[in-house]
Amino acid sequence: MATHRREGVEKAGEIRLKDTTGRWMILTTVLGSSMAMLDSTVVNVALPRIGRDLDTDLAALQWTVNAYMITLAGLILLGGALGDRFGRRRVFVIGVIWFAVASLACGLAPNDIVLIAARALQGVGGALLTPGSLALIQSGFHPDDRAKAVGLWSGLGGVGAAIGPFVGGWLVDGPGWRWVFFLNVPLALVCVPVALRHVPESRDTSVPEGVRAGADGRRRFDVLGAVLGALALALVTYALIEAPNDGASPVVIGAAVAGVVLGVVFVRVERRRTDPMLPLSIFSSRLFTSVNLVTFCVYAALGGFMFLAAIQLQVVAGYSALGAGTALLPTTLLMLLFSAKSGELGQRIGPRIPLTVGPLIAAAGMLLMLRVGPGASYLTDVLPAVALLGVGLVTMVAPLTATVLASVDAGKAGLASGINNAAARAAGLVAVAALPLLARMTPEAYRSAPEFEAAFRRAMPMCAGLLVAGAALAWWQVRRPADDPALKRSEPRTSCAVGAPGLEPEPDR
């Protein structure tokens, strides 16, 4: 199907960064991706207020975070394939509209059930718009400007992620927690018209990953694989979250067993598909598998930390929502300012040392959070911990992404990046579900400062242990030499994503 050129809009692949259309494209893709990126950082700060206003228990707060992550992690690979097939701009715009409508439903939610359902719908929108924003830049800009455009998109998106906790805290303490979600609506009202007016449509003429061609030549999507993966995550998450309330009840045990069974079925289905959503052959690279295991350890620790620390600062240390959001700001600011330099260092010395030292530094930062209790001083108790955590993340995140890309053929860079992103999000949601259970948090723990503090002190060493495990795995398995040309395949990008590694563009076709 031909893509017609509208007056005033360049064809895909011809846009220059200095042109008006190029600037509009950067604006709309940054706004779109920032909606999903902000959402992953601002909601944690609002959790105590949400729990109090809706009179919910800890399990409902866990679901508020994880309902979004389940659908996002389960569908993000399929979302990229849909854009390639039906048009990247079309799917991106649908994703933005979907996300905004779901955000409105979150803000209007009268109870926790509606909020959790709306958060799951938000994740669907995020899975459509997140890969689409980068794909539009990769396909739309002239090859000479493409790297600069991606760098600008990444840097501006990083600013949005960095200020997320501050904005979330300000909204919670000001107009209220519902505005954390309402904020997405005006962003969408700007993003959608700009995309429709200034962004050219593009699609992939080849058969992308996640799509298979039938005997009739028509493309068919691996919807079964996406549904099985999301359901497996959802059932295991349900069992972990509900276990403190229901114990080893038949429902909890049944959900856990069903989740594991569906996970096994998912693997069998993906192995037999001609062109699956998740080609298991990519894991034949030991380096790729190892780096994804390191990613899982790191982002499980980070996801659990961000969930618990925001509550600890407010419930135990007595900070306001704005104070808690501001307290966590140094971590993302350090990543924003220095991640590119870290990427350059990783290219010079190889990834093994950064991927070993970085998690150990971050683990030390998490252990320092044990000093944060009632009446904690920001300068002497909180700042050293979050700064050390930021230094650790700066050291490892850019080399981690570069190593993921270096571990596979150049033609599979986009797929490898998407799998790594999904693995990180899955790690975060499992940690948010499992840590309260392992730390013996009761359903009402977040309402009691002494009880939550005791559980927090049990949870932080677990998070640090995950990081130490990631460091040990990196030292043992990651042996890519510094002079390997594959490590120089992608320029270091500015990144401060604490929810998942940044996505990387597909190679030029």
PLY file of the C-alpha trace (Angstrom):
ply
format ascii 1.0
element vertex 509
property float x
property float y
property float z
element edge 508
property int vertex1
property int vertex2
end_header
0.00 0.00 0.00
1.53 3.30 -1.02
2.09 6.10 1.44
0.99 9.37 -0.13
2.98 12.49 0.42
1.03 15.39 1.85
1.96 18.96 1.08
4.37 20.39 3.63
5.47 16.99 4.90
8.70 15.40 3.66
8.83 11.73 2.76
10.09 9.31 5.37
13.88 9.15 5.22
14.25 12.70 3.83
13.64 14.85 6.93
16.54 17.04 8.09
17.02 18.04 11.69
17.33 21.74 10.82
13.98 21.75 9.00
10.72 22.74 10.65
9.34 19.25 10.10
12.37 17.75 11.84
11.85 19.92 14.90
8.14 19.05 15.00
8.99 15.36 14.76
11.41 15.58 17.69
8.75 17.42 19.71
5.99 14.89 19.14
8.16 11.80 19.69
9.67 13.24 22.87
6.21 14.16 24.19
4.88 10.70 23.38
7.74 8.75 24.91
7.84 11.09 27.92
4.26 10.14 28.76
5.30 6.54 29.33
8.66 7.45 30.85
7.18 9.94 33.32
4.55 7.43 34.31
7.20 4.95 35.41
8.81 7.48 37.78
5.99 9.65 39.16
3.52 7.00 40.33
5.75 5.56 43.08
5.85 8.93 44.82
2.04 9.07 44.82
1.47 5.59 46.29
1.07 6.50 50.00
-1.47 9.21 49.14
-3.34 6.88 46.76
-3.52 4.24 49.47
-4.85 6.70 52.02
-7.41 8.35 49.73
-8.77 5.09 48.29
-8.41 3.19 51.59
-6.46 0.34 50.02
-3.96 -2.17 51.34
-0.36 -2.76 50.23
-1.44 -5.35 47.65
-3.53 -2.75 45.81
-0.52 -0.41 45.69
1.60 -3.22 44.27
-1.05 -3.85 41.60
-1.15 -0.11 40.82
2.47 -0.40 39.74
2.43 -3.89 38.28
-0.79 -3.82 36.25
0.91 -1.25 34.01
4.17 -3.20 33.86
2.52 -6.54 32.98
0.80 -5.30 29.83
3.74 -3.10 28.85
6.35 -5.85 29.23
4.11 -8.48 27.66
3.10 -6.49 24.59
6.02 -4.15 23.81
7.59 -6.49 21.22
4.24 -6.96 19.51
3.69 -3.19 19.59
6.83 -2.60 17.56
5.78 -5.23 15.01
2.33 -3.65 14.65
3.92 -0.31 13.82
6.16 -1.89 11.19
3.15 -3.54 9.53
0.30 -1.04 9.78
2.26 2.21 9.87
4.48 3.58 12.60
2.76 6.94 12.82
-0.69 5.35 12.92
0.20 2.94 15.73
2.10 5.66 17.61
-0.91 8.01 17.49
-3.27 5.21 18.54
-0.92 4.46 21.42
-0.83 8.09 22.56
-4.63 8.41 22.42
-5.08 5.06 24.18
-2.58 6.08 26.87
-4.28 9.44 27.42
-7.76 7.93 27.71
-6.48 5.31 30.16
-4.72 8.07 32.12
-8.00 9.97 32.35
-9.65 6.81 33.67
-6.87 6.47 36.27
-7.38 10.03 37.43
-11.15 9.57 37.72
-10.95 6.15 39.40
-13.38 5.97 42.35
-11.69 2.90 43.84
-8.63 0.71 43.58
-10.27 -1.84 41.23
-10.95 0.78 38.56
-7.50 2.30 39.04
-5.75 -1.05 38.58
-7.80 -1.87 35.46
-7.05 1.55 33.98
-3.35 1.09 34.73
-3.39 -2.18 32.77
-4.93 -0.30 29.84
-2.22 2.35 30.19
0.36 -0.39 29.69
-1.26 -1.38 26.40
-0.96 2.22 25.20
2.64 2.35 26.39
3.45 -0.82 24.44
2.15 0.85 21.26
3.79 4.26 21.64
7.15 3.40 23.24
8.76 1.49 20.33
6.94 3.70 17.82
8.51 6.95 18.99
12.04 5.77 18.23
11.01 3.94 15.05
9.53 7.16 13.64
12.85 8.96 14.10
14.87 6.08 12.69
12.70 5.81 9.59
11.91 9.51 9.12
15.23 11.34 9.29
17.86 11.52 6.59
20.74 9.10 7.31
23.13 12.03 7.84
20.95 13.41 10.66
19.67 10.16 12.13
22.26 9.69 14.87
21.91 13.30 16.02
18.13 13.01 16.03
18.21 9.83 18.11
20.67 11.45 20.52
18.45 14.53 20.84
15.37 12.35 21.41
17.21 10.35 24.06
18.60 13.42 25.81
15.30 15.32 25.95
13.51 12.16 27.05
16.14 11.79 29.75
15.32 15.24 31.07
11.68 14.18 31.34
12.60 11.06 33.29
14.97 13.00 35.53
12.34 15.53 36.63
9.62 12.88 36.95
9.91 12.31 40.72
9.98 16.07 41.36
6.93 16.70 39.16
5.09 13.79 40.75
5.78 15.05 44.26
4.72 18.58 43.36
1.45 17.37 41.86
0.67 15.08 44.81
1.28 17.83 47.36
-0.48 20.42 45.20
-3.62 19.62 43.20
-3.53 15.95 44.26
-2.38 12.51 43.13
-5.01 12.29 40.39
-3.12 14.98 38.47
-0.19 12.59 38.14
-2.43 10.87 35.56
-4.33 13.91 34.27
-0.97 15.42 33.22
-0.84 12.99 30.29
-4.01 14.40 28.72
-2.65 17.85 27.71
0.57 16.21 26.54
-1.49 14.00 24.22
-3.55 16.97 23.01
-0.32 18.54 21.75
1.33 15.33 20.56
-1.44 13.88 18.38
-2.18 16.90 16.12
1.54 17.54 15.63
2.11 13.90 14.65
-0.80 13.87 12.20
0.23 17.17 10.63
4.01 16.96 10.50
5.15 13.32 10.76
5.19 11.22 7.57
3.85 7.69 7.64
6.27 4.80 7.23
6.14 1.03 7.43
8.43 -1.93 6.91
8.00 -3.71 3.60
9.74 -6.85 4.87
8.25 -9.28 7.39
9.32 -8.05 10.85
9.96 -10.10 13.98
6.71 -10.92 15.72
4.91 -11.45 12.40
4.73 -14.58 10.28
3.62 -15.02 6.71
0.95 -17.59 5.99
0.52 -19.73 2.89
-1.55 -16.97 1.35
1.30 -14.51 1.82
-0.62 -12.42 4.35
1.17 -11.38 7.53
-0.02 -12.85 10.79
1.03 -11.57 14.19
2.16 -13.75 17.05
-0.76 -12.68 19.22
-0.83 -16.08 20.93
2.75 -15.65 22.10
2.07 -12.14 23.41
-1.06 -13.26 25.30
0.64 -16.32 26.79
3.61 -14.26 27.97
1.44 -11.57 29.54
-0.85 -14.12 31.24
2.12 -16.04 32.65
3.51 -12.83 34.14
0.09 -11.82 35.47
-0.61 -15.15 37.20
2.81 -15.40 38.85
2.50 -11.76 39.95
-0.96 -12.45 41.37
0.35 -15.36 43.43
3.24 -13.32 44.84
1.11 -10.28 45.71
-1.83 -12.16 47.22
0.21 -14.68 49.23
0.57 -12.36 52.29
-3.23 -11.99 52.40
-4.36 -15.50 51.51
-1.34 -17.63 52.37
-0.98 -20.95 50.58
-4.63 -20.98 49.55
-5.82 -23.05 46.58
-6.30 -19.86 44.56
-2.74 -18.63 45.21
-1.16 -22.03 44.56
-3.33 -22.51 41.48
-2.31 -19.13 40.08
1.37 -19.85 40.64
1.17 -23.27 39.00
-0.89 -21.93 36.09
1.60 -19.10 35.56
4.53 -21.53 35.40
2.62 -23.86 33.07
1.72 -20.98 30.74
5.36 -19.90 30.79
6.39 -23.38 29.62
3.67 -23.34 26.95
4.89 -19.90 25.83
8.41 -21.26 25.32
7.09 -24.26 23.36
4.89 -22.06 21.16
7.73 -19.63 20.43
10.05 -22.52 19.58
7.62 -23.91 17.00
6.55 -20.64 15.35
8.02 -19.85 11.96
8.55 -16.21 12.93
7.80 -15.82 16.65
7.51 -12.69 18.73
10.47 -13.93 20.80
12.86 -15.96 18.59
14.51 -18.29 21.10
17.46 -18.79 18.75
18.76 -15.38 19.81
19.58 -16.89 23.21
22.10 -19.22 21.55
24.54 -16.38 22.17
25.88 -17.04 25.67
26.87 -13.39 25.99
23.35 -12.19 25.11
21.82 -14.59 27.63
24.29 -13.60 30.33
23.81 -9.87 29.84
20.05 -10.28 30.02
20.44 -12.18 33.30
22.58 -9.29 34.58
19.84 -6.92 33.39
17.22 -8.93 35.28
19.24 -8.79 38.51
19.95 -5.06 38.21
16.44 -3.94 37.31
14.78 -6.27 39.82
16.86 -4.59 42.53
16.16 -1.14 41.12
12.42 -1.73 40.69
12.08 -2.98 44.25
14.15 -0.10 45.57
12.17 2.62 43.79
8.87 1.14 45.00
9.93 0.84 48.64
12.15 3.92 48.97
9.38 6.34 47.95
7.16 4.90 50.71
10.00 4.75 53.26
10.84 8.42 52.79
7.23 9.49 53.32
5.87 7.03 55.89
9.01 6.54 58.01
11.24 9.58 57.43
8.29 11.97 57.37
9.04 13.61 54.00
6.29 15.16 51.93
5.61 13.71 48.48
7.56 16.61 46.96
10.40 16.03 49.40
10.52 12.32 48.58
10.50 12.98 44.85
13.23 15.59 45.15
15.28 13.30 47.39
15.51 10.69 44.62
16.40 13.26 41.94
20.23 12.96 42.17
20.12 9.37 40.90
18.48 10.27 37.58
20.39 13.55 37.26
23.71 11.71 37.50
22.56 9.30 34.80
21.42 12.18 32.60
24.72 14.03 32.91
27.28 11.24 32.74
25.84 8.16 31.00
27.35 9.13 27.63
30.81 9.44 29.22
30.31 6.04 30.81
29.48 4.60 27.40
32.72 5.99 26.00
34.65 4.48 28.93
33.04 1.11 28.29
34.12 1.29 24.65
37.72 1.90 25.73
38.11 -0.72 28.47
35.40 -3.23 27.57
32.18 -3.99 29.44
33.39 -6.51 32.01
34.73 -4.03 34.57
31.83 -1.51 34.34
29.24 -4.31 34.57
31.01 -5.70 37.64
31.91 -2.51 39.48
28.67 -0.63 38.72
26.31 -3.08 40.46
28.63 -3.27 43.48
28.61 0.53 43.86
24.83 0.58 43.48
24.54 -2.19 46.10
26.54 -0.07 48.53
24.14 2.82 47.90
21.14 0.63 48.70
22.76 -0.57 51.92
23.36 3.06 52.90
19.58 3.54 52.70
19.43 1.54 55.93
20.49 4.79 57.64
17.22 6.43 56.56
14.80 6.28 59.47
12.56 8.64 61.46
13.88 12.20 61.26
16.59 11.26 58.75
18.78 14.12 57.52
18.81 14.52 53.77
22.42 15.68 53.55
23.95 13.03 55.80
21.59 10.07 55.37
19.66 10.21 52.08
21.95 12.08 49.68
25.02 9.83 50.10
22.87 6.76 49.43
21.07 8.01 46.31
24.26 9.61 44.97
26.18 6.35 45.33
23.30 4.50 43.68
23.43 7.00 40.82
27.18 6.53 40.38
26.68 2.78 40.20
23.94 3.09 37.58
25.98 5.57 35.54
28.87 3.11 35.52
26.87 0.17 34.18
23.78 1.22 32.19
25.40 2.46 28.96
27.91 -0.44 28.76
25.02 -2.83 29.47
23.09 -1.57 26.44
26.20 -1.61 24.24
26.98 -5.19 25.24
23.44 -6.34 24.47
23.79 -4.93 20.95
27.30 -6.34 20.53
26.19 -9.85 21.47
24.01 -10.35 18.35
24.25 -9.72 14.62
23.71 -6.10 13.58
20.45 -7.03 11.85
18.97 -8.15 15.16
19.91 -5.04 17.15
16.35 -3.75 17.44
15.02 -7.15 18.51
17.82 -7.59 21.06
17.14 -4.14 22.50
13.41 -4.86 22.74
14.00 -8.17 24.54
16.40 -6.50 26.96
13.87 -3.73 27.64
11.09 -6.26 28.24
13.34 -8.34 30.53
14.09 -5.27 32.64
10.41 -4.39 32.98
9.53 -7.98 33.87
12.27 -7.94 36.50
10.86 -4.79 38.05
7.32 -6.13 38.28
8.49 -9.44 39.80
10.50 -7.52 42.40
7.57 -5.28 43.34
5.44 -8.41 43.75
7.99 -10.57 45.58
9.94 -8.22 47.86
7.07 -7.34 50.22
6.37 -11.07 50.58
10.02 -11.93 51.25
10.39 -8.99 53.65
7.26 -10.14 55.53
5.26 -6.97 54.95
1.66 -7.16 56.11
-1.19 -5.72 54.00
-1.31 -2.62 56.24
2.45 -2.18 56.65
2.60 1.10 54.74
0.28 2.71 57.31
2.64 1.96 60.22
6.06 3.62 60.32
7.69 1.08 62.71
6.34 -1.91 60.78
7.31 -0.58 57.37
10.78 0.44 58.59
11.43 -3.08 59.89
10.36 -4.61 56.58
12.40 -2.04 54.62
15.49 -3.06 56.59
14.91 -6.65 55.55
14.29 -5.73 51.91
17.33 -3.53 51.20
19.91 -6.30 51.74
17.87 -8.44 49.33
18.06 -5.71 46.68
21.79 -5.34 47.31
22.17 -9.12 47.02
20.56 -9.07 43.58
23.09 -6.46 42.47
25.99 -8.49 43.86
24.67 -11.53 41.98
24.55 -9.44 38.79
28.13 -8.28 39.35
29.35 -11.84 39.90
27.59 -13.03 36.76
29.10 -10.18 34.73
32.61 -10.94 35.99
32.19 -14.62 35.20
30.44 -14.44 31.82
31.04 -11.04 30.15
34.40 -11.25 28.43
33.92 -9.17 25.29
37.29 -7.46 24.57
37.39 -3.68 24.47
38.67 -3.60 20.89
35.77 -5.68 19.51
34.21 -3.65 16.65
30.74 -4.77 17.71
31.01 -2.69 20.88
31.36 0.41 18.72
28.24 -0.37 16.70
26.12 2.14 18.61
27.19 5.52 19.88
26.71 6.03 23.63
23.37 7.69 24.30
22.22 9.93 27.11
19.96 7.86 29.30
18.46 8.02 32.77
15.75 5.42 32.46
15.38 3.75 35.85
12.52 1.49 34.74
14.30 -0.22 31.84
17.24 0.26 29.47
16.58 2.56 26.56
15.40 1.08 23.28
17.80 1.13 20.36
16.82 1.73 16.73
16.73 -0.97 14.11
19.69 -0.93 11.71
19.26 0.76 8.37
17.49 -1.47 5.88
0 1
1 2
2 3
3 4
4 5
5 6
6 7
7 8
8 9
9 10
10 11
11 12
12 13
13 14
14 15
15 16
16 17
17 18
18 19
19 20
20 21
21 22
22 23
23 24
24 25
25 26
26 27
27 28
28 29
29 30
30 31
31 32
32 33
33 34
34 35
35 36
36 37
37 38
38 39
39 40
40 41
41 42
42 43
43 44
44 45
45 46
46 47
47 48
48 49
49 50
50 51
51 52
52 53
53 54
54 55
55 56
56 57
57 58
58 59
59 60
60 61
61 62
62 63
63 64
64 65
65 66
66 67
67 68
68 69
69 70
70 71
71 72
72 73
73 74
74 75
75 76
76 77
77 78
78 79
79 80
80 81
81 82
82 83
83 84
84 85
85 86
86 87
87 88
88 89
89 90
90 91
91 92
92 93
93 94
94 95
95 96
96 97
97 98
98 99
99 100
100 101
101 102
102 103
103 104
104 105
105 106
106 107
107 108
108 109
109 110
110 111
111 112
112 113
113 114
114 115
115 116
116 117
117 118
118 119
119 120
120 121
121 122
122 123
123 124
124 125
125 126
126 127
127 128
128 129
129 130
130 131
131 132
132 133
133 134
134 135
135 136
136 137
137 138
138 139
139 140
140 141
141 142
142 143
143 144
144 145
145 146
146 147
147 148
148 149
149 150
150 151
151 152
152 153
153 154
154 155
155 156
156 157
157 158
158 159
159 160
160 161
161 162
162 163
163 164
164 165
165 166
166 167
167 168
168 169
169 170
170 171
171 172
172 173
173 174
174 175
175 176
176 177
177 178
178 179
179 180
180 181
181 182
182 183
183 184
184 185
185 186
186 187
187 188
188 189
189 190
190 191
191 192
192 193
193 194
194 195
195 196
196 197
197 198
198 199
199 200
200 201
201 202
202 203
203 204
204 205
205 206
206 207
207 208
208 209
209 210
210 211
211 212
212 213
213 214
214 215
215 216
216 217
217 218
218 219
219 220
220 221
221 222
222 223
223 224
224 225
225 226
226 227
227 228
228 229
229 230
230 231
231 232
232 233
233 234
234 235
235 236
236 237
237 238
238 239
239 240
240 241
241 242
242 243
243 244
244 245
245 246
246 247
247 248
248 249
249 250
250 251
251 252
252 253
253 254
254 255
255 256
256 257
257 258
258 259
259 260
260 261
261 262
262 263
263 264
264 265
265 266
266 267
267 268
268 269
269 270
270 271
271 272
272 273
273 274
274 275
275 276
276 277
277 278
278 279
279 280
280 281
281 282
282 283
283 284
284 285
285 286
286 287
287 288
288 289
289 290
290 291
291 292
292 293
293 294
294 295
295 296
296 297
297 298
298 299
299 300
300 301
301 302
302 303
303 304
304 305
305 306
306 307
307 308
308 309
309 310
310 311
311 312
312 313
313 314
314 315
315 316
316 317
317 318
318 319
319 320
320 321
321 322
322 323
323 324
324 325
325 326
326 327
327 328
328 329
329 330
330 331
331 332
332 333
333 334
334 335
335 336
336 337
337 338
338 339
339 340
340 341
341 342
342 343
343 344
344 345
345 346
346 347
347 348
348 349
349 350
350 351
351 352
352 353
353 354
354 355
355 356
356 357
357 358
358 359
359 360
360 361
361 362
362 363
363 364
364 365
365 366
366 367
367 368
368 369
369 370
370 371
371 372
372 373
373 374
374 375
375 376
376 377
377 378
378 379
379 380
380 381
381 382
382 383
383 384
384 385
385 386
386 387
387 388
388 389
389 390
390 391
391 392
392 393
393 394
394 395
395 396
396 397
397 398
398 399
399 400
400 401
401 402
402 403
403 404
404 405
405 406
406 407
407 408
408 409
409 410
410 411
411 412
412 413
413 414
414 415
415 416
416 417
417 418
418 419
419 420
420 421
421 422
422 423
423 424
424 425
425 426
426 427
427 428
428 429
429 430
430 431
431 432
432 433
433 434
434 435
435 436
436 437
437 438
438 439
439 440
440 441
441 442
442 443
443 444
444 445
445 446
446 447
447 448
448 449
449 450
450 451
451 452
452 453
453 454
454 455
455 456
456 457
457 458
458 459
459 460
460 461
461 462
462 463
463 464
464 465
465 466
466 467
467 468
468 469
469 470
470 471
471 472
472 473
473 474
474 475
475 476
476 477
477 478
478 479
479 480
480 481
481 482
482 483
483 484
484 485
485 486
486 487
487 488
488 489
489 490
490 491
491 492
492 493
493 494
494 495
495 496
496 497
497 498
498 499
499 500
500 501
501 502
502 503
503 504
504 505
505 506
506 507
507 508
